[in-house]
Amino acid sequence: MVFSTPIFILCFLPVVLVLYYFRPLHMGNVILVIFSLLFYAWGEPVVVFLMILSIVVNWSCGILMNVSSSTPDTRKNVLALSIIFNIGLLIVFKYTGFIVENINAVLGKTIFTIPNISLPIGISFFTFQAMSYVIDVYRAETPVNRNILDVALYISFFPQLIAGPIVRYHDISEQIKNRTHSTAKFASGVSRFVIGLSKKVLIANVMAKLCDTVYALPADNLTTALAWFGAMAYMLQIYFDFSGYSDMAIGLARLFGFELLENFNYPYISRSIREFWKRWHISLSTWFKDYLYIPLGGNRKGLERTYLNQFVVMLLCGLWHGASWTFVVWGVYHALFLMLEKAYIGNSLRKLWRPFQHIYVILMVLIGWVFFRAESIKEAFSFLGCMFGSSNTVNNPLLHYLTPEMILIFIVGIIASTPVLPWINKKISSLSNIRLRDGILWGSSAVNFILLLLSLAAVSGSTYNPFIYFRF
């Protein structure tokens, strides 16, 4: 089940809210755990047992590290066991086919049969969260939680279960035990959910149609202009899809009293690739920094080691997104620019006129997204070849695809990917005329209501609702 479907918006969510707010006081977490597991089991009931296994193993590791007889060596061994288990889940369910396929390719013949293993949705997200819990307990950054129900809620909480953000345990541990509810927080959650839903179904899905159409064209039918618009469509699609889901997750969490950290901060206004990664998928980049980059030595062991650590982190970041060489290339591509900025071009970049800095980031990120979107490295280079002028076809002109709706959504998407709207909202909040400010705020509520109606109409009237995180 995904958020942008009628079954979730009109059935699942209202039922959970009613049962949650009309429950006995001590049953809040119980209800959330039960419905989180039901949410995860909706499409494939069997995989919920994998989730339960993850909960039991990681909770048990936390307990074992904190028994009175635990020695430092025992704690390290338990931590290692937990990491091996969690990484093992990813390898088995996400990378086995990729590994076998590449072994066969290296050997030049089919030695091993590629297993048909279904990828559990969201396994990369909840596995990283589970590791966060055990590592935080090991580091004594948070006390062990002896209540398995609390750990189950942390790992399985449905608002951020399948598409993030990746929640760090020490950021939410107190909220699991005690959290506040208010009308203002609930209203804020509804508004944030509606904004995220509209970003997903009114912008990302429209961009996805153009992107899928363009990428499906043979290279000899693809014009340079159309390739560029297809690449830009994917750039907007993945941002509004991903940030839209994060907005929905943050909004849904507020409905139940939780405050999750922000996951996106207008990454396309960045002036360097380094800044881009501070603004894009913040929870993932922070996770890799705190649990991999710093333990590897960060930037404390010399320049060469710093470059190596950055390379390893971005390589694994790419592989985290999917079992494909295109993701590996995408990760390495970003690693190279991070290293270039640190070693050579960083100072020169900062001296450029600001619009040129933005253009540099947009262009480099856009090219990277081609690898991320393509089904193969060959397809990615073929597409890039069309973008940079190797295609001379006169078929499939751009105007055939750029409908008025598409042009409108392009313009809305570009504006909404910048902090223009928050700036306007800040100006409204600072108005001294209370009556005028209240009138504008009522207007904002009306806009949210209209966006909700439009989003519901979109998800009800179309079967096209791509789930971009399935490969994650």
C-alpha positions in Angstrom: 0.0 0.0 0.0 1.2 3.5 -0.9 0.0 6.9 0.3 -1.1 8.1 -3.0 -4.0 5.7 -3.5 -7.7 6.0 -2.6 -7.6 2.9 -0.4 -5.0 4.5 1.9 -6.4 8.1 1.9 -10.1 7.2 2.2 -10.1 3.9 4.1 -6.8 2.9 5.9 -5.9 6.3 7.3 -9.3 7.3 8.6 -9.7 3.9 10.4 -6.3 4.3 12.0 -7.0 7.8 13.1 -10.4 6.9 14.6 -9.0 3.9 16.5 -5.9 5.9 17.7 -7.8 8.9 19.1 -10.6 6.9 20.7 -8.4 4.3 22.3 -7.6 3.5 25.9 -4.7 5.8 26.9 -2.0 3.1 27.0 -3.0 1.5 23.7 -1.6 4.2 21.3 1.6 2.4 20.4 -0.1 -1.0 20.2 -2.6 0.4 17.6 0.2 2.0 15.6 2.3 -1.2 15.5 -0.7 -3.4 14.5 -1.7 -1.1 11.7 2.0 -0.5 10.6 2.4 -4.3 10.2 -1.0 -4.5 8.3 0.1 -1.6 6.1 3.4 -3.4 5.2 1.6 -6.8 4.7 -1.0 -5.3 2.4 0.6 -6.3 -0.9 2.7 -9.3 0.1 1.6 -10.7 3.5 4.6 -13.1 3.7 7.2 -10.3 3.9 5.8 -9.0 7.1 7.5 -11.9 8.8 10.8 -10.6 7.6 9.9 -7.3 9.3 9.0 -9.1 12.5 12.3 -11.1 12.4 14.2 -7.8 12.0 12.4 -6.3 15.0 13.1 -9.4 17.2 16.7 -9.7 16.2 17.6 -6.1 16.6 15.7 -5.7 19.9 17.5 -8.8 21.2 20.9 -7.5 20.2 20.1 -4.3 22.2 19.2 -6.3 25.2 22.3 -8.6 25.0 24.6 -5.6 24.8 23.2 -4.3 28.1 23.0 -7.3 30.4 25.0 -6.9 33.5 27.6 -9.5 32.5 28.3 -7.9 29.1 32.0 -7.2 28.5 33.3 -4.7 25.9 34.2 -7.7 23.7 30.7 -9.1 24.1 29.2 -5.8 23.1 31.4 -5.6 20.0 30.5 -9.2 19.0 26.8 -8.5 19.5 27.1 -5.3 17.4 28.9 -7.2 14.7 26.2 -9.9 14.7 23.5 -7.3 14.3 25.3 -5.6 11.4 26.0 -8.9 9.7 22.3 -9.8 10.1 21.0 -6.5 8.7 23.5 -6.3 5.8 22.8 -10.0 5.2 19.1 -9.2 4.7 20.0 -6.6 2.1 22.4 -8.9 0.3 20.0 -11.9 0.2 16.9 -10.0 -0.8 18.3 -7.1 -2.8 21.7 -8.1 -4.3 21.8 -11.9 -4.7 20.6 -11.7 -8.3 23.0 -8.9 -9.1 25.9 -10.8 -7.6 25.1 -14.0 -9.4 24.5 -12.2 -12.7 27.9 -10.6 -12.5 29.7 -13.8 -11.5 28.2 -15.4 -14.6 29.3 -12.5 -16.7 32.9 -12.6 -15.5 33.1 -16.4 -16.1 31.5 -15.9 -19.6 28.8 -18.6 -19.1 25.9 -19.4 -16.9 27.4 -21.2 -13.9 24.7 -20.2 -11.4 21.0 -19.8 -12.0 19.8 -16.3 -11.1 17.4 -16.8 -8.2 13.9 -15.2 -8.4 13.8 -13.4 -5.1 11.1 -10.7 -4.6 12.4 -7.5 -3.3 10.6 -6.5 -0.1 9.4 -2.9 -0.5 11.3 -0.4 1.8 13.9 -3.0 3.0 16.7 -0.5 2.6 14.9 2.0 4.7 13.8 -0.2 7.6 17.1 -2.1 7.7 19.1 1.2 8.1 16.8 2.3 10.8 17.2 -1.0 12.7 21.0 -0.7 12.4 20.7 2.9 13.7 19.0 1.6 16.9 21.6 -1.0 17.7 24.6 1.2 16.9 23.1 4.1 19.0 22.7 1.7 21.9 26.3 0.4 21.5 27.6 3.9 21.5 25.6 4.7 24.6 24.0 7.6 22.7 20.6 6.3 23.8 19.5 3.9 26.5 18.4 0.4 25.5 14.7 0.0 25.1 13.5 -3.2 26.9 10.0 -2.9 25.5 9.9 -4.7 22.2 6.7 -2.9 21.3 8.6 0.4 21.3 11.3 -1.0 19.1 8.7 -2.5 16.8 7.0 0.9 16.4 10.4 2.6 15.6 11.2 0.1 12.9 7.8 -0.4 11.4 6.1 3.0 11.8 4.0 3.2 8.6 4.4 6.9 7.7 8.1 6.5 6.9 8.3 2.7 6.5 8.6 2.3 2.7 10.0 5.7 1.5 11.7 7.4 4.4 12.9 9.6 5.8 15.4 7.3 7.6 14.7 8.1 11.2 17.6 7.9 13.7 16.6 6.2 16.9 18.0 8.8 19.3 15.9 11.5 17.4 12.6 9.8 18.1 13.2 7.6 21.2 11.5 10.1 23.6 8.6 10.6 21.3 7.9 6.9 21.2 7.3 7.0 25.0 5.9 10.4 25.4 4.6 12.8 22.7 2.2 15.6 22.6 -1.0 16.0 20.6 -2.7 19.2 19.7 -5.2 20.7 17.2 -2.5 22.9 15.8 -0.1 20.0 15.2 -2.9 17.9 13.7 -3.8 20.7 11.3 -0.2 21.2 10.4 0.1 17.5 9.7 -2.9 17.5 7.4 -1.6 20.5 5.5 1.9 18.9 5.1 0.3 15.6 3.9 -1.8 17.4 1.3 1.2 19.4 0.0 3.2 16.1 -0.3 0.3 14.3 -2.0 -0.1 17.1 -4.5 3.6 17.2 -5.3 3.5 13.4 -5.9 0.3 13.1 -8.0 0.0 16.6 -9.6 3.6 17.2 -10.5 5.7 14.0 -10.2 3.2 11.7 -12.0 2.8 14.1 -14.9 6.5 14.4 -15.3 6.8 10.6 -15.1 4.5 10.2 -18.1 6.8 12.4 -20.3 9.9 10.8 -18.9 8.7 7.3 -19.5 7.7 8.2 -23.0 11.0 9.8 -23.9 13.1 7.0 -22.3 11.1 4.4 -24.2 12.0 5.9 -27.6 14.8 4.3 -29.6 17.8 6.5 -29.8 17.3 7.0 -33.6 13.9 8.5 -32.9 15.1 10.8 -30.2 15.9 14.5 -30.9 18.3 16.5 -28.8 15.7 18.9 -27.6 13.4 16.0 -26.6 16.2 14.2 -24.8 16.9 17.4 -22.7 13.2 17.8 -21.8 13.0 14.1 -20.9 16.0 14.5 -18.6 14.6 17.6 -17.0 11.2 15.9 -16.6 13.0 13.1 -14.6 14.9 15.7 -12.6 11.5 17.2 -11.5 9.8 13.8 -11.2 12.3 12.3 -8.7 12.5 15.5 -6.6 8.7 15.9 -6.3 8.1 12.2 -6.0 10.7 11.7 -3.2 10.2 15.0 -1.4 6.5 14.6 -1.8 6.6 11.2 0.0 8.8 12.8 2.7 6.3 15.6 3.1 3.5 13.0 3.4 5.5 11.0 6.0 6.2 14.1 8.1 2.5 15.1 7.9 1.2 11.7 8.8 3.6 11.4 11.7 2.3 14.7 13.1 -1.2 13.3 13.0 0.0 10.9 15.6 2.0 13.3 17.6 5.5 12.6 16.1 7.9 15.2 14.7 10.2 13.9 12.1 13.3 15.7 10.8 13.2 17.4 7.4 14.5 15.3 4.5 14.8 17.8 1.7 15.8 21.5 1.7 15.4 22.7 -1.9 18.5 20.9 -3.3 18.3 22.3 -6.8 19.2 25.8 -5.5 22.6 24.5 -4.4 25.8 26.1 -5.6 28.0 23.0 -5.3 27.6 19.2 -5.3 28.7 19.2 -1.7 25.9 21.6 -0.8 23.5 19.5 -2.9 24.2 16.5 -0.7 23.5 18.6 2.4 20.0 19.4 0.9 19.1 16.2 -0.9 17.8 13.1 1.0 19.3 14.6 4.2 18.4 11.5 6.4 20.4 9.2 4.1 23.4 11.4 3.7 23.5 12.0 7.5 23.2 8.3 8.1 26.2 7.5 5.9 28.2 10.4 7.4 27.6 9.3 11.1 27.6 5.5 10.6 30.2 5.0 7.8 32.2 8.2 6.9 33.2 9.2 10.4 33.9 5.6 11.6 36.1 5.2 8.5 38.1 8.2 9.7 36.2 11.0 8.0 38.7 13.8 7.1 40.9 13.2 10.2 43.5 10.9 8.5 44.9 13.0 5.8 43.7 14.1 2.4 44.1 10.8 0.5 42.2 8.9 3.1 39.5 11.6 3.0 39.1 11.1 -0.7 39.0 7.3 -0.2 36.3 7.6 2.5 34.2 9.9 0.3 34.6 7.5 -2.6 33.5 4.5 -0.5 30.5 6.3 1.0 29.2 7.5 -2.4 29.8 4.1 -4.0 27.7 2.4 -1.3 25.2 5.2 -1.4 24.7 4.5 -5.1 24.5 0.8 -4.5 22.0 1.4 -1.7 19.5 2.7 -4.2 19.5 -0.4 -6.3 21.2 -3.5 -7.5 22.4 -2.2 -10.8 25.6 -0.8 -12.3 23.8 2.4 -13.2 23.4 3.2 -9.5 27.0 2.4 -8.9 28.1 4.7 -11.7 25.8 7.4 -10.3 27.3 7.1 -6.9 30.9 7.2 -8.2 30.0 10.1 -10.5 28.9 12.2 -7.5 32.0 11.0 -5.5 34.3 12.3 -8.3 32.7 15.8 -8.2 32.9 15.9 -4.4 36.6 15.1 -4.6 37.1 17.6 -7.5 35.4 20.4 -5.5 37.6 19.6 -2.5 40.9 19.3 -4.3 40.7 21.6 -7.3 37.6 23.5 -8.3 36.0 24.5 -4.9 37.7 27.8 -4.5 37.3 28.8 -8.2 33.6 27.7 -8.0 33.0 30.0 -5.1 34.4 33.0 -7.0 32.0 32.5 -9.9 28.9 34.6 -10.4 26.1 32.9 -8.4 23.9 32.0 -11.4 26.9 30.2 -12.9 27.3 28.2 -9.7 23.6 27.2 -9.8 23.9 26.3 -13.5 27.0 24.1 -12.8 25.0 22.1 -10.1 21.9 21.8 -12.2 23.8 20.5 -15.2 26.0 18.0 -13.2 23.0 16.7 -11.3 20.9 16.4 -14.4 23.6 14.3 -16.1 23.8 12.1 -13.0 20.1 11.5 -13.1 20.4 10.1 -16.6 22.4 7.2 -15.2 20.0 6.9 -12.2 17.0 6.6 -14.5 18.5 4.5 -17.3 18.0 0.7 -17.4 21.6 0.1 -18.3 24.9 2.0 -18.7 24.7 1.6 -22.5 21.2 3.2 -22.5 22.5 6.0 -20.3 25.4 6.9 -22.7 23.1 6.5 -25.7 20.7 9.0 -24.1 23.5 11.4 -23.2 24.7 11.2 -26.8 21.3 12.3 -27.9 21.3 15.2 -25.4 24.7 16.4 -26.6 23.9 16.4 -30.3 24.6 12.9 -31.7 21.0 12.5 -32.9 19.9 14.0 -36.3 16.4 12.6 -36.4 13.5 14.8 -37.4 10.9 12.4 -36.0 8.9 12.9 -32.8 9.2 16.7 -32.5 9.3 18.2 -29.1 6.0 20.1 -29.6 4.1 16.8 -30.0 4.9 16.0 -26.3 4.8 19.4 -24.8 1.0 19.8 -24.2 -0.4 22.8 -22.4 -0.7 20.7 -19.2 2.9 19.6 -19.5 4.1 23.2 -20.0 2.1 24.4 -17.0 3.4 21.6 -14.7 6.9 22.3 -15.9 6.6 25.9 -14.8 4.9 25.1 -11.5 7.5 22.4 -10.8 10.4 24.8 -11.4 8.9 27.4 -9.2 8.0 25.0 -6.4 11.5 23.5 -6.4 12.8 26.8 -5.2 12.0 28.5 -1.8 9.8 31.1 -3.4 6.6 29.8 -1.7 8.2 29.7 1.9 9.5 33.2 1.3 5.9 34.4 0.5 4.6 32.5 3.5 7.2 34.2 5.7 6.2 37.6 4.4 2.5 36.8 5.1 3.3 35.7 8.7 5.1 39.0 9.3 2.2 41.2 8.2 1.2 43.7 10.9 -2.4 43.8 9.6 -4.0 40.9 11.5 -7.2 41.0 9.5 -5.3 40.8 6.2 -3.0 38.1 7.5 -5.9 36.0 8.8 -7.7 36.4 5.4 -4.6 35.2 3.6 -4.3 32.2 5.9 -7.9 31.3 5.3 -7.1 31.5 1.6 -4.2 29.2 2.2 -6.5 26.6 3.8 -8.8 26.9 0.8 -5.9 26.3 -1.5 -5.0 23.1 0.5 -8.6 21.9 0.2 -8.5 22.5 -3.5 -5.2 20.7 -3.8 -6.7 17.7 -1.9 -9.7 17.5 -4.2 -7.5 17.7 -7.3 -5.1 15.1 -5.9 -8.0 12.7 -5.0 -9.5 13.2 -8.5 -6.1 12.4 -10.0 -5.5 9.2 -8.0 -9.1 8.1 -8.5 -9.3 8.8 -12.2 -6.0 7.3 -13.3 -4.3 3.9 -12.9 -0.9 5.5 -13.6 0.8 6.0 -10.2 4.4 4.9 -10.5 6.2 3.8 -7.3 9.8 5.0 -7.8 11.0 3.5 -4.5 10.3 -0.1 -5.4 14.0 -0.5 -6.4 15.2 0.9 -3.1 
